[in-house]
Amino acid sequence: MKNFSQSFKTFLADEEGATAIEYGLLAGLIAGVIVTVVGTIGTDVLGLFQRLSTKLSTA
């Protein structure tokens, strides 16, 4: 039982994988921001081209 207790304490104190998880969360957050920004800009650009097309076809 003491061996399990010591192993469990060692496992809880081990921070080796924490950095990888933090980088993964950061990458996910950045990807989410990029998707949101590109989606918004894409909609604006589409509207711009539609207005331009309408003005050119009526000119």
PDBQT receptor file of N, H, CA, C and O in Angstrom, charges set to zero:
ATOM      1  N   MET A   1       0.816  -1.189   0.000  1.00  0.00    +0.000 N 
ATOM      2  CA  MET A   1       0.000   0.000   0.000  1.00  0.00    +0.000 C 
ATOM      3  C   MET A   1       0.866   1.263   0.000  1.00  0.00    +0.000 C 
ATOM      4  O   MET A   1       0.513   2.274  -0.606  1.00  0.00    +0.000 OA
ATOM      5  N   LYS A   2       1.989   1.184   0.681  1.00  0.00    +0.000 N 
ATOM      6  H   LYS A   2       2.277   0.362   1.174  1.00  0.00    +0.000 HD
ATOM      7  CA  LYS A   2       2.869   2.338   0.723  1.00  0.00    +0.000 C 
ATOM      8  C   LYS A   2       3.437   2.624  -0.667  1.00  0.00    +0.000 C 
ATOM      9  O   LYS A   2       3.615   3.783  -1.039  1.00  0.00    +0.000 OA
ATOM     10  N   ASN A   3       3.718   1.585  -1.422  1.00  0.00    +0.000 N 
ATOM     11  H   ASN A   3       3.574   0.643  -1.119  1.00  0.00    +0.000 HD
ATOM     12  CA  ASN A   3       4.246   1.760  -2.765  1.00  0.00    +0.000 C 
ATOM     13  C   ASN A   3       3.223   2.483  -3.645  1.00  0.00    +0.000 C 
ATOM     14  O   ASN A   3       3.591   3.384  -4.399  1.00  0.00    +0.000 OA
ATOM     15  N   PHE A   4       1.946   2.100  -3.559  1.00  0.00    +0.000 N 
ATOM     16  H   PHE A   4       1.648   1.368  -2.947  1.00  0.00    +0.000 HD
ATOM     17  CA  PHE A   4       0.893   2.767  -4.326  1.00  0.00    +0.000 C 
ATOM     18  C   PHE A   4       0.767   4.226  -3.909  1.00  0.00    +0.000 C 
ATOM     19  O   PHE A   4       0.632   5.108  -4.757  1.00  0.00    +0.000 OA
ATOM     20  N   SER A   5       0.810   4.478  -2.617  1.00  0.00    +0.000 N 
ATOM     21  H   SER A   5       0.920   3.762  -1.928  1.00  0.00    +0.000 HD
ATOM     22  CA  SER A   5       0.699   5.839  -2.104  1.00  0.00    +0.000 C 
ATOM     23  C   SER A   5       1.845   6.707  -2.616  1.00  0.00    +0.000 C 
ATOM     24  O   SER A   5       1.632   7.842  -3.042  1.00  0.00    +0.000 OA
ATOM     25  N   GLN A   6       3.039   6.174  -2.571  1.00  0.00    +0.000 N 
ATOM     26  H   GLN A   6       3.211   5.252  -2.224  1.00  0.00    +0.000 HD
ATOM     27  CA  GLN A   6       4.205   6.915  -3.053  1.00  0.00    +0.000 C 
ATOM     28  C   GLN A   6       4.108   7.136  -4.562  1.00  0.00    +0.000 C 
ATOM     29  O   GLN A   6       4.423   8.221  -5.050  1.00  0.00    +0.000 OA
ATOM     30  N   SER A   7       3.677   6.124  -5.295  1.00  0.00    +0.000 N 
ATOM     31  H   SER A   7       3.421   5.242  -4.899  1.00  0.00    +0.000 HD
ATOM     32  CA  SER A   7       3.531   6.253  -6.748  1.00  0.00    +0.000 C 
ATOM     33  C   SER A   7       2.488   7.305  -7.097  1.00  0.00    +0.000 C 
ATOM     34  O   SER A   7       2.680   8.087  -8.028  1.00  0.00    +0.000 OA
ATOM     35  N   PHE A   8       1.396   7.328  -6.362  1.00  0.00    +0.000 N 
ATOM     36  H   PHE A   8       1.239   6.693  -5.606  1.00  0.00    +0.000 HD
ATOM     37  CA  PHE A   8       0.336   8.299  -6.613  1.00  0.00    +0.000 C 
ATOM     38  C   PHE A   8       0.817   9.718  -6.337  1.00  0.00    +0.000 C 
ATOM     39  O   PHE A   8       0.504  10.633  -7.100  1.00  0.00    +0.000 OA
ATOM     40  N   LYS A   9       1.567   9.913  -5.265  1.00  0.00    +0.000 N 
ATOM     41  H   LYS A   9       1.821   9.170  -4.646  1.00  0.00    +0.000 HD
ATOM     42  CA  LYS A   9       2.116  11.233  -4.952  1.00  0.00    +0.000 C 
ATOM     43  C   LYS A   9       3.092  11.682  -6.041  1.00  0.00    +0.000 C 
ATOM     44  O   LYS A   9       3.103  12.849  -6.433  1.00  0.00    +0.000 OA
ATOM     45  N   THR A  10       3.905  10.750  -6.521  1.00  0.00    +0.000 N 
ATOM     46  H   THR A  10       3.896   9.802  -6.203  1.00  0.00    +0.000 HD
ATOM     47  CA  THR A  10       4.844  11.069  -7.597  1.00  0.00    +0.000 C 
ATOM     48  C   THR A  10       4.092  11.454  -8.863  1.00  0.00    +0.000 C 
ATOM     49  O   THR A  10       4.475  12.396  -9.558  1.00  0.00    +0.000 OA
ATOM     50  N   PHE A  11       3.015  10.722  -9.164  1.00  0.00    +0.000 N 
ATOM     51  H   PHE A  11       2.704   9.957  -8.600  1.00  0.00    +0.000 HD
ATOM     52  CA  PHE A  11       2.203  11.016 -10.341  1.00  0.00    +0.000 C 
ATOM     53  C   PHE A  11       1.596  12.412 -10.250  1.00  0.00    +0.000 C 
ATOM     54  O   PHE A  11       1.601  13.149 -11.237  1.00  0.00    +0.000 OA
ATOM     55  N   LEU A  12       1.080  12.785  -9.095  1.00  0.00    +0.000 N 
ATOM     56  H   LEU A  12       1.076  12.187  -8.294  1.00  0.00    +0.000 HD
ATOM     57  CA  LEU A  12       0.477  14.104  -8.928  1.00  0.00    +0.000 C 
ATOM     58  C   LEU A  12       1.504  15.225  -9.010  1.00  0.00    +0.000 C 
ATOM     59  O   LEU A  12       1.184  16.327  -9.455  1.00  0.00    +0.000 OA
ATOM     60  N   ALA A  13       2.721  14.957  -8.589  1.00  0.00    +0.000 N 
ATOM     61  H   ALA A  13       2.981  14.061  -8.228  1.00  0.00    +0.000 HD
ATOM     62  CA  ALA A  13       3.762  15.981  -8.609  1.00  0.00    +0.000 C 
ATOM     63  C   ALA A  13       4.405  16.133  -9.983  1.00  0.00    +0.000 C 
ATOM     64  O   ALA A  13       5.058  17.141 -10.251  1.00  0.00    +0.000 OA
ATOM     65  N   ASP A  14       4.228  15.145 -10.857  1.00  0.00    +0.000 N 
ATOM     66  H   ASP A  14       3.697  14.326 -10.640  1.00  0.00    +0.000 HD
ATOM     67  CA  ASP A  14       4.852  15.167 -12.182  1.00  0.00    +0.000 C 
ATOM     68  C   ASP A  14       4.153  16.194 -13.065  1.00  0.00    +0.000 C 
ATOM     69  O   ASP A  14       2.942  16.113 -13.275  1.00  0.00    +0.000 OA
ATOM     70  N   GLU A  15       4.906  17.154 -13.580  1.00  0.00    +0.000 N 
ATOM     71  H   GLU A  15       5.889  17.220 -13.409  1.00  0.00    +0.000 HD
ATOM     72  CA  GLU A  15       4.349  18.208 -14.431  1.00  0.00    +0.000 C 
ATOM     73  C   GLU A  15       4.871  18.113 -15.859  1.00  0.00    +0.000 C 
ATOM     74  O   GLU A  15       4.780  19.083 -16.611  1.00  0.00    +0.000 OA
ATOM     75  N   GLU A  16       5.404  16.989 -16.238  1.00  0.00    +0.000 N 
ATOM     76  H   GLU A  16       5.478  16.201 -15.628  1.00  0.00    +0.000 HD
ATOM     77  CA  GLU A  16       6.030  16.858 -17.548  1.00  0.00    +0.000 C 
ATOM     78  C   GLU A  16       5.041  17.059 -18.693  1.00  0.00    +0.000 C 
ATOM     79  O   GLU A  16       5.385  17.699 -19.687  1.00  0.00    +0.000 OA
ATOM     80  N   GLY A  17       3.839  16.538 -18.583  1.00  0.00    +0.000 N 
ATOM     81  H   GLY A  17       3.560  16.018 -17.775  1.00  0.00    +0.000 HD
ATOM     82  CA  GLY A  17       2.860  16.664 -19.655  1.00  0.00    +0.000 C 
ATOM     83  C   GLY A  17       2.066  17.956 -19.621  1.00  0.00    +0.000 C 
ATOM     84  O   GLY A  17       1.332  18.254 -20.563  1.00  0.00    +0.000 OA
ATOM     85  N   ALA A  18       2.200  18.724 -18.556  1.00  0.00    +0.000 N 
ATOM     86  H   ALA A  18       2.796  18.481 -17.791  1.00  0.00    +0.000 HD
ATOM     87  CA  ALA A  18       1.410  19.946 -18.413  1.00  0.00    +0.000 C 
ATOM     88  C   ALA A  18       1.757  20.968 -19.488  1.00  0.00    +0.000 C 
ATOM     89  O   ALA A  18       0.866  21.656 -19.988  1.00  0.00    +0.000 OA
ATOM     90  N   THR A  19       3.009  21.080 -19.846  1.00  0.00    +0.000 N 
ATOM     91  H   THR A  19       3.732  20.522 -19.440  1.00  0.00    +0.000 HD
ATOM     92  CA  THR A  19       3.419  22.048 -20.859  1.00  0.00    +0.000 C 
ATOM     93  C   THR A  19       2.802  21.708 -22.204  1.00  0.00    +0.000 C 
ATOM     94  O   THR A  19       2.331  22.599 -22.911  1.00  0.00    +0.000 OA
ATOM     95  N   ALA A  20       2.796  20.442 -22.565  1.00  0.00    +0.000 N 
ATOM     96  H   ALA A  20       3.178  19.718 -21.991  1.00  0.00    +0.000 HD
ATOM     97  CA  ALA A  20       2.204  20.030 -23.836  1.00  0.00    +0.000 C 
ATOM     98  C   ALA A  20       0.711  20.339 -23.860  1.00  0.00    +0.000 C 
ATOM     99  O   ALA A  20       0.184  20.784 -24.880  1.00  0.00    +0.000 OA
ATOM    100  N   ILE A  21       0.041  20.108 -22.758  1.00  0.00    +0.000 N 
ATOM    101  H   ILE A  21       0.469  19.747 -21.930  1.00  0.00    +0.000 HD
ATOM    102  CA  ILE A  21      -1.391  20.406 -22.684  1.00  0.00    +0.000 C 
ATOM    103  C   ILE A  21      -1.627  21.908 -22.800  1.00  0.00    +0.000 C 
ATOM    104  O   ILE A  21      -2.562  22.339 -23.477  1.00  0.00    +0.000 OA
ATOM    105  N   GLU A  22      -0.796  22.698 -22.152  1.00  0.00    +0.000 N 
ATOM    106  H   GLU A  22      -0.037  22.348 -21.603  1.00  0.00    +0.000 HD
ATOM    107  CA  GLU A  22      -0.938  24.153 -22.234  1.00  0.00    +0.000 C 
ATOM    108  C   GLU A  22      -0.732  24.641 -23.663  1.00  0.00    +0.000 C 
ATOM    109  O   GLU A  22      -1.487  25.487 -24.143  1.00  0.00    +0.000 OA
ATOM    110  N   TYR A  23       0.283  24.116 -24.346  1.00  0.00    +0.000 N 
ATOM    111  H   TYR A  23       0.896  23.429 -23.956  1.00  0.00    +0.000 HD
ATOM    112  CA  TYR A  23       0.506  24.495 -25.740  1.00  0.00    +0.000 C 
ATOM    113  C   TYR A  23      -0.665  24.061 -26.617  1.00  0.00    +0.000 C 
ATOM    114  O   TYR A  23      -1.050  24.782 -27.537  1.00  0.00    +0.000 OA
ATOM    115  N   GLY A  24      -1.223  22.907 -26.346  1.00  0.00    +0.000 N 
ATOM    116  H   GLY A  24      -0.910  22.321 -25.599  1.00  0.00    +0.000 HD
ATOM    117  CA  GLY A  24      -2.380  22.436 -27.106  1.00  0.00    +0.000 C 
ATOM    118  C   GLY A  24      -3.589  23.340 -26.916  1.00  0.00    +0.000 C 
ATOM    119  O   GLY A  24      -4.288  23.660 -27.877  1.00  0.00    +0.000 OA
ATOM    120  N   LEU A  25      -3.833  23.750 -25.680  1.00  0.00    +0.000 N 
ATOM    121  H   LEU A  25      -3.265  23.490 -24.900  1.00  0.00    +0.000 HD
ATOM    122  CA  LEU A  25      -4.944  24.669 -25.415  1.00  0.00    +0.000 C 
ATOM    123  C   LEU A  25      -4.721  26.020 -26.080  1.00  0.00    +0.000 C 
ATOM    124  O   LEU A  25      -5.654  26.610 -26.626  1.00  0.00    +0.000 OA
ATOM    125  N   LEU A  26      -3.498  26.505 -26.034  1.00  0.00    +0.000 N 
ATOM    126  H   LEU A  26      -2.740  26.026 -25.591  1.00  0.00    +0.000 HD
ATOM    127  CA  LEU A  26      -3.174  27.778 -26.667  1.00  0.00    +0.000 C 
ATOM    128  C   LEU A  26      -3.362  27.697 -28.179  1.00  0.00    +0.000 C 
ATOM    129  O   LEU A  26      -3.912  28.616 -28.786  1.00  0.00    +0.000 OA
ATOM    130  N   ALA A  27      -2.911  26.611 -28.787  1.00  0.00    +0.000 N 
ATOM    131  H   ALA A  27      -2.464  25.864 -28.295  1.00  0.00    +0.000 HD
ATOM    132  CA  ALA A  27      -3.081  26.426 -30.231  1.00  0.00    +0.000 C 
ATOM    133  C   ALA A  27      -4.563  26.357 -30.595  1.00  0.00    +0.000 C 
ATOM    134  O   ALA A  27      -4.976  26.907 -31.616  1.00  0.00    +0.000 OA
ATOM    135  N   GLY A  28      -5.357  25.692 -29.774  1.00  0.00    +0.000 N 
ATOM    136  H   GLY A  28      -5.021  25.245 -28.945  1.00  0.00    +0.000 HD
ATOM    137  CA  GLY A  28      -6.792  25.624 -30.025  1.00  0.00    +0.000 C 
ATOM    138  C   GLY A  28      -7.455  26.987 -29.934  1.00  0.00    +0.000 C 
ATOM    139  O   GLY A  28      -8.328  27.315 -30.737  1.00  0.00    +0.000 OA
ATOM    140  N   LEU A  29      -7.044  27.773 -28.963  1.00  0.00    +0.000 N 
ATOM    141  H   LEU A  29      -6.335  27.506 -28.310  1.00  0.00    +0.000 HD
ATOM    142  CA  LEU A  29      -7.584  29.122 -28.805  1.00  0.00    +0.000 C 
ATOM    143  C   LEU A  29      -7.225  29.993 -30.008  1.00  0.00    +0.000 C 
ATOM    144  O   LEU A  29      -8.074  30.712 -30.535  1.00  0.00    +0.000 OA
ATOM    145  N   ILE A  30      -5.979  29.927 -30.435  1.00  0.00    +0.000 N 
ATOM    146  H   ILE A  30      -5.289  29.343 -30.007  1.00  0.00    +0.000 HD
ATOM    147  CA  ILE A  30      -5.544  30.709 -31.593  1.00  0.00    +0.000 C 
ATOM    148  C   ILE A  30      -6.305  30.277 -32.842  1.00  0.00    +0.000 C 
ATOM    149  O   ILE A  30      -6.714  31.124 -33.637  1.00  0.00    +0.000 OA
ATOM    150  N   ALA A  31      -6.500  28.972 -33.027  1.00  0.00    +0.000 N 
ATOM    151  H   ALA A  31      -6.167  28.284 -32.382  1.00  0.00    +0.000 HD
ATOM    152  CA  ALA A  31      -7.245  28.476 -34.184  1.00  0.00    +0.000 C 
ATOM    153  C   ALA A  31      -8.683  28.982 -34.157  1.00  0.00    +0.000 C 
ATOM    154  O   ALA A  31      -9.231  29.347 -35.197  1.00  0.00    +0.000 OA
ATOM    155  N   GLY A  32      -9.293  29.004 -32.983  1.00  0.00    +0.000 N 
ATOM    156  H   GLY A  32      -8.847  28.707 -32.138  1.00  0.00    +0.000 HD
ATOM    157  CA  GLY A  32     -10.657  29.518 -32.868  1.00  0.00    +0.000 C 
ATOM    158  C   GLY A  32     -10.755  30.988 -33.243  1.00  0.00    +0.000 C 
ATOM    159  O   GLY A  32     -11.699  31.401 -33.916  1.00  0.00    +0.000 OA
ATOM    160  N   VAL A  33      -9.789  31.769 -32.810  1.00  0.00    +0.000 N 
ATOM    161  H   VAL A  33      -9.022  31.433 -32.263  1.00  0.00    +0.000 HD
ATOM    162  CA  VAL A  33      -9.771  33.195 -33.146  1.00  0.00    +0.000 C 
ATOM    163  C   VAL A  33      -9.591  33.376 -34.649  1.00  0.00    +0.000 C 
ATOM    164  O   VAL A  33     -10.260  34.211 -35.257  1.00  0.00    +0.000 OA
ATOM    165  N   ILE A  34      -8.697  32.602 -35.249  1.00  0.00    +0.000 N 
ATOM    166  H   ILE A  34      -8.154  31.923 -34.755  1.00  0.00    +0.000 HD
ATOM    167  CA  ILE A  34      -8.464  32.708 -36.693  1.00  0.00    +0.000 C 
ATOM    168  C   ILE A  34      -9.730  32.369 -37.466  1.00  0.00    +0.000 C 
ATOM    169  O   ILE A  34     -10.089  33.076 -38.408  1.00  0.00    +0.000 OA
ATOM    170  N   VAL A  35     -10.408  31.299 -37.080  1.00  0.00    +0.000 N 
ATOM    171  H   VAL A  35     -10.117  30.725 -36.315  1.00  0.00    +0.000 HD
ATOM    172  CA  VAL A  35     -11.640  30.906 -37.771  1.00  0.00    +0.000 C 
ATOM    173  C   VAL A  35     -12.692  32.004 -37.657  1.00  0.00    +0.000 C 
ATOM    174  O   VAL A  35     -13.376  32.311 -38.634  1.00  0.00    +0.000 OA
ATOM    175  N   THR A  36     -12.824  32.591 -36.485  1.00  0.00    +0.000 N 
ATOM    176  H   THR A  36     -12.268  32.342 -35.692  1.00  0.00    +0.000 HD
ATOM    177  CA  THR A  36     -13.806  33.659 -36.286  1.00  0.00    +0.000 C 
ATOM    178  C   THR A  36     -13.474  34.882 -37.131  1.00  0.00    +0.000 C 
ATOM    179  O   THR A  36     -14.351  35.445 -37.785  1.00  0.00    +0.000 OA
ATOM    180  N   VAL A  37     -12.217  35.290 -37.119  1.00  0.00    +0.000 N 
ATOM    181  H   VAL A  37     -11.504  34.832 -36.588  1.00  0.00    +0.000 HD
ATOM    182  CA  VAL A  37     -11.802  36.477 -37.873  1.00  0.00    +0.000 C 
ATOM    183  C   VAL A  37     -11.953  36.243 -39.370  1.00  0.00    +0.000 C 
ATOM    184  O   VAL A  37     -12.466  37.108 -40.080  1.00  0.00    +0.000 OA
ATOM    185  N   VAL A  38     -11.516  35.096 -39.857  1.00  0.00    +0.000 N 
ATOM    186  H   VAL A  38     -11.100  34.393 -39.280  1.00  0.00    +0.000 HD
ATOM    187  CA  VAL A  38     -11.612  34.803 -41.290  1.00  0.00    +0.000 C 
ATOM    188  C   VAL A  38     -13.074  34.723 -41.713  1.00  0.00    +0.000 C 
ATOM    189  O   VAL A  38     -13.430  35.177 -42.800  1.00  0.00    +0.000 OA
ATOM    190  N   GLY A  39     -13.917  34.153 -40.870  1.00  0.00    +0.000 N 
ATOM    191  H   GLY A  39     -13.628  33.784 -39.987  1.00  0.00    +0.000 HD
ATOM    192  CA  GLY A  39     -15.341  34.098 -41.189  1.00  0.00    +0.000 C 
ATOM    193  C   GLY A  39     -15.953  35.478 -41.310  1.00  0.00    +0.000 C 
ATOM    194  O   GLY A  39     -16.737  35.737 -42.223  1.00  0.00    +0.000 OA
ATOM    195  N   THR A  40     -15.601  36.361 -40.398  1.00  0.00    +0.000 N 
ATOM    196  H   THR A  40     -14.964  36.151 -39.656  1.00  0.00    +0.000 HD
ATOM    197  CA  THR A  40     -16.126  37.725 -40.428  1.00  0.00    +0.000 C 
ATOM    198  C   THR A  40     -15.603  38.486 -41.637  1.00  0.00    +0.000 C 
ATOM    199  O   THR A  40     -16.369  39.150 -42.336  1.00  0.00    +0.000 OA
ATOM    200  N   ILE A  41     -14.319  38.393 -41.882  1.00  0.00    +0.000 N 
ATOM    201  H   ILE A  41     -13.697  37.853 -41.315  1.00  0.00    +0.000 HD
ATOM    202  CA  ILE A  41     -13.726  39.089 -43.026  1.00  0.00    +0.000 C 
ATOM    203  C   ILE A  41     -14.272  38.517 -44.329  1.00  0.00    +0.000 C 
ATOM    204  O   ILE A  41     -14.539  39.262 -45.273  1.00  0.00    +0.000 OA
ATOM    205  N   GLY A  42     -14.438  37.202 -44.384  1.00  0.00    +0.000 N 
ATOM    206  H   GLY A  42     -14.222  36.597 -43.617  1.00  0.00    +0.000 HD
ATOM    207  CA  GLY A  42     -14.979  36.568 -45.589  1.00  0.00    +0.000 C 
ATOM    208  C   GLY A  42     -16.366  37.078 -45.919  1.00  0.00    +0.000 C 
ATOM    209  O   GLY A  42     -16.675  37.318 -47.086  1.00  0.00    +0.000 OA
ATOM    210  N   THR A  43     -17.205  37.246 -44.914  1.00  0.00    +0.000 N 
ATOM    211  H   THR A  43     -16.955  37.050 -43.966  1.00  0.00    +0.000 HD
ATOM    212  CA  THR A  43     -18.553  37.769 -45.123  1.00  0.00    +0.000 C 
ATOM    213  C   THR A  43     -18.494  39.210 -45.621  1.00  0.00    +0.000 C 
ATOM    214  O   THR A  43     -19.247  39.585 -46.520  1.00  0.00    +0.000 OA
ATOM    215  N   ASP A  44     -17.620  40.006 -45.053  1.00  0.00    +0.000 N 
ATOM    216  H   ASP A  44     -17.008  39.701 -44.323  1.00  0.00    +0.000 HD
ATOM    217  CA  ASP A  44     -17.473  41.401 -45.483  1.00  0.00    +0.000 C 
ATOM    218  C   ASP A  44     -16.967  41.486 -46.918  1.00  0.00    +0.000 C 
ATOM    219  O   ASP A  44     -17.454  42.306 -47.696  1.00  0.00    +0.000 OA
ATOM    220  N   VAL A  45     -16.005  40.657 -47.273  1.00  0.00    +0.000 N 
ATOM    221  H   VAL A  45     -15.610  39.991 -46.641  1.00  0.00    +0.000 HD
ATOM    222  CA  VAL A  45     -15.458  40.660 -48.632  1.00  0.00    +0.000 C 
ATOM    223  C   VAL A  45     -16.522  40.204 -49.628  1.00  0.00    +0.000 C 
ATOM    224  O   VAL A  45     -16.625  40.757 -50.723  1.00  0.00    +0.000 OA
ATOM    225  N   LEU A  46     -17.302  39.209 -49.258  1.00  0.00    +0.000 N 
ATOM    226  H   LEU A  46     -17.218  38.759 -48.369  1.00  0.00    +0.000 HD
ATOM    227  CA  LEU A  46     -18.381  38.748 -50.130  1.00  0.00    +0.000 C 
ATOM    228  C   LEU A  46     -19.376  39.874 -50.388  1.00  0.00    +0.000 C 
ATOM    229  O   LEU A  46     -19.797  40.083 -51.526  1.00  0.00    +0.000 OA
ATOM    230  N   GLY A  47     -19.752  40.594 -49.346  1.00  0.00    +0.000 N 
ATOM    231  H   GLY A  47     -19.410  40.424 -48.422  1.00  0.00    +0.000 HD
ATOM    232  CA  GLY A  47     -20.663  41.734 -49.509  1.00  0.00    +0.000 C 
ATOM    233  C   GLY A  47     -20.069  42.807 -50.399  1.00  0.00    +0.000 C 
ATOM    234  O   GLY A  47     -20.777  43.395 -51.217  1.00  0.00    +0.000 OA
ATOM    235  N   LEU A  48     -18.790  43.068 -50.252  1.00  0.00    +0.000 N 
ATOM    236  H   LEU A  48     -18.216  42.590 -49.588  1.00  0.00    +0.000 HD
ATOM    237  CA  LEU A  48     -18.110  44.060 -51.081  1.00  0.00    +0.000 C 
ATOM    238  C   LEU A  48     -18.161  43.667 -52.549  1.00  0.00    +0.000 C 
ATOM    239  O   LEU A  48     -18.482  44.496 -53.400  1.00  0.00    +0.000 OA
ATOM    240  N   PHE A  49     -17.849  42.416 -52.856  1.00  0.00    +0.000 N 
ATOM    241  H   PHE A  49     -17.588  41.743 -52.164  1.00  0.00    +0.000 HD
ATOM    242  CA  PHE A  49     -17.870  41.961 -54.244  1.00  0.00    +0.000 C 
ATOM    243  C   PHE A  49     -19.285  41.952 -54.814  1.00  0.00    +0.000 C 
ATOM    244  O   PHE A  49     -19.474  42.220 -56.001  1.00  0.00    +0.000 OA
ATOM    245  N   GLN A  50     -20.271  41.650 -53.991  1.00  0.00    +0.000 N 
ATOM    246  H   GLN A  50     -20.117  41.433 -53.028  1.00  0.00    +0.000 HD
ATOM    247  CA  GLN A  50     -21.654  41.677 -54.473  1.00  0.00    +0.000 C 
ATOM    248  C   GLN A  50     -22.088  43.103 -54.803  1.00  0.00    +0.000 C 
ATOM    249  O   GLN A  50     -22.742  43.334 -55.821  1.00  0.00    +0.000 OA
ATOM    250  N   ARG A  51     -21.728  44.054 -53.952  1.00  0.00    +0.000 N 
ATOM    251  H   ARG A  51     -21.197  43.867 -53.126  1.00  0.00    +0.000 HD
ATOM    252  CA  ARG A  51     -22.057  45.456 -54.237  1.00  0.00    +0.000 C 
ATOM    253  C   ARG A  51     -21.321  45.938 -55.481  1.00  0.00    +0.000 C 
ATOM    254  O   ARG A  51     -21.897  46.644 -56.309  1.00  0.00    +0.000 OA
ATOM    255  N   LEU A  52     -20.069  45.567 -55.615  1.00  0.00    +0.000 N 
ATOM    256  H   LEU A  52     -19.601  44.993 -54.943  1.00  0.00    +0.000 HD
ATOM    257  CA  LEU A  52     -19.283  45.949 -56.785  1.00  0.00    +0.000 C 
ATOM    258  C   LEU A  52     -19.883  45.355 -58.054  1.00  0.00    +0.000 C 
ATOM    259  O   LEU A  52     -19.980  46.038 -59.073  1.00  0.00    +0.000 OA
ATOM    260  N   SER A  53     -20.280  44.103 -57.997  1.00  0.00    +0.000 N 
ATOM    261  H   SER A  53     -20.201  43.549 -57.168  1.00  0.00    +0.000 HD
ATOM    262  CA  SER A  53     -20.893  43.443 -59.148  1.00  0.00    +0.000 C 
ATOM    263  C   SER A  53     -22.202  44.120 -59.533  1.00  0.00    +0.000 C 
ATOM    264  O   SER A  53     -22.480  44.305 -60.718  1.00  0.00    +0.000 OA
ATOM    265  N   THR A  54     -22.993  44.485 -58.555  1.00  0.00    +0.000 N 
ATOM    266  H   THR A  54     -22.767  44.334 -57.593  1.00  0.00    +0.000 HD
ATOM    267  CA  THR A  54     -24.267  45.165 -58.825  1.00  0.00    +0.000 C 
ATOM    268  C   THR A  54     -24.029  46.516 -59.481  1.00  0.00    +0.000 C 
ATOM    269  O   THR A  54     -24.714  46.869 -60.442  1.00  0.00    +0.000 OA
ATOM    270  N   LYS A  55     -23.068  47.272 -58.973  1.00  0.00    +0.000 N 
ATOM    271  H   LYS A  55     -22.512  46.985 -58.192  1.00  0.00    +0.000 HD
ATOM    272  CA  LYS A  55     -22.781  48.592 -59.536  1.00  0.00    +0.000 C 
ATOM    273  C   LYS A  55     -22.230  48.482 -60.953  1.00  0.00    +0.000 C 
ATOM    274  O   LYS A  55     -22.557  49.304 -61.809  1.00  0.00    +0.000 OA
ATOM    275  N   LEU A  56     -21.397  47.475 -61.210  1.00  0.00    +0.000 N 
ATOM    276  H   LEU A  56     -21.131  46.807 -60.515  1.00  0.00    +0.000 HD
ATOM    277  CA  LEU A  56     -20.836  47.314 -62.547  1.00  0.00    +0.000 C 
ATOM    278  C   LEU A  56     -21.900  46.861 -63.545  1.00  0.00    +0.000 C 
ATOM    279  O   LEU A  56     -21.871  47.269 -64.706  1.00  0.00    +0.000 OA
ATOM    280  N   SER A  57     -22.819  46.039 -63.114  1.00  0.00    +0.000 N 
ATOM    281  H   SER A  57     -22.843  45.707 -62.171  1.00  0.00    +0.000 HD
ATOM    282  CA  SER A  57     -23.838  45.546 -64.045  1.00  0.00    +0.000 C 
ATOM    283  C   SER A  57     -24.879  46.617 -64.364  1.00  0.00    +0.000 C 
ATOM    284  O   SER A  57     -25.503  46.568 -65.424  1.00  0.00    +0.000 OA
ATOM    285  N   THR A  58     -25.078  47.583 -63.468  1.00  0.00    +0.000 N 
ATOM    286  H   THR A  58     -24.572  47.623 -62.607  1.00  0.00    +0.000 HD
ATOM    287  CA  THR A  58     -26.044  48.657 -63.735  1.00  0.00    +0.000 C 
ATOM    288  C   THR A  58     -25.391  49.850 -64.412  1.00  0.00    +0.000 C 
ATOM    289  O   THR A  58     -26.100  50.758 -64.846  1.00  0.00    +0.000 OA
ATOM    290  N   ALA A  59     -24.098  49.884 -64.517  1.00  0.00    +0.000 N 
ATOM    291  H   ALA A  59     -23.522  49.146 -64.165  1.00  0.00    +0.000 HD
ATOM    292  CA  ALA A  59     -23.399  51.028 -65.106  1.00  0.00    +0.000 C 
ATOM    293  C   ALA A  59     -23.409  50.987 -66.616  1.00  0.00    +0.000 C 
ATOM    294  O   ALA A  59     -22.862  51.880 -67.262  1.00  0.00    +0.000 OA
TER     295      ALA A  59
